[in-house]
């Protein structure tokens, strides 16, 4: 079904990395119409288009900040790299998704990795 196709597309082609991705852009990638895509996302994932896309961006951000060398970019730099357009949107979306601010999340990640590698 379309829901599976949307998921596969998001995971394999990562269109969410494009900050200008919109409903019609996603529909085009799926060769279907925006209304259909919107309806399917609402029904199958219980979120609207932007919530759905930003969910992927949040996960991509979380992965990036755990990679070695991620300190080279600011948190906002990473946010832009995963497709967020503004600092305020990023902060709002991230906090809604995780219950933490981005910087609190990253501090937590760093603490956990220090526990795992106490000698680094």
N, C-alpha and C positions, 0 to 999 in steps of 0.2 A: 504493500500500500504506500500511499504518499508519505505517511509519517516515517516509515522505514527509510524511504528515499531521502527525506530531509535529513534524518540522522546520519546516514551514510555520507551524504554530501558534506555536512558540517564537519564530520570527523576526518574525511579524506582530503577534501579541498580547502577546508578551513576558510570559507568565505568571510567569516566574522572578523578576520584580521584586517579587512578593509573597513576603515571607519565610515565610509559612505554607503555601506551595504544597506539597502532598504528592501522593503517587501517586494517591489517589482523586480529588483535585481536578483533576489533569491528565486523568485518565480521563474525568471528567465533561465537561470541555471538549471532549473528543474523542468523546463519547457512546459510550464503550466501557467495558470493565471494567478495573480496576487490574491484574489478573493479566496480561491481554493487553498492556497498556502496558509493564509491567515486563519481560515476556518479550521484547517487541520492542526495547526499549532495550538490554537485555543482549545480544541477538543481533545487532542491526544496528549498534550503536555501541560494543559491547564495554565498556560501563561500567554501573554500577548507576544507579538513578534519581537519587540525590543527586550522584554524580559528573557525570552528564549535565547536570543543572540547574545545578550550580555552575560547570561549564565555560562556560555562557552568562553567568553572573554575573561571572566573571573577565574575559571579553571586554568586557562592558558597562562594568566598572570601568576597564579599559584605555582604552576610548574616552572615558569621562568625564574622566579625569585629563589627557587631551590637549586638552580643549576650553579655549578662552580663558576665564578667570574661574574655572577649577576650584579655584584656591587658596582661594576663599572657604570651601570646606568642608574639613574634615580628611580624611585618607585613610579613617579609620574612618567618617566621615560619608558619603563616597562608597560605602563598602562596604555600609552600611545601605541607602542609596538603591537599590542594585542587588539587594537581597534577602538579603544575609547577615544572620544574626541575632546573631552574636557575634564579637568580635575574634579569639578563638583559632581558631574555624572558618575565618574569612576568611584569617588568616595561614597556616594549614596548607594550605588548599585552594590559595591563590595560589602558595605556594612549591612545592607539588607540580606545579602546572600550568606554572609559568614557570621554576622553578629559582632564583627571586629572592624576596627579601622584598618586600612592597608598596613600602616606602620606597626600597629600592635600585632597583626598577623605575622609580619615578617620577623619581628622580634621573637615571637613564639617559635617560629620555624628555626631561627638561628639557635635558640636555646636548646631545642630538641636535638639539633644536629651536633651541638657541642656535647650533649650527654652521650650521643652515640659514638662520637670520636673524641674522647677526652684528651687525647694527646696532640691533636692538631693545633 
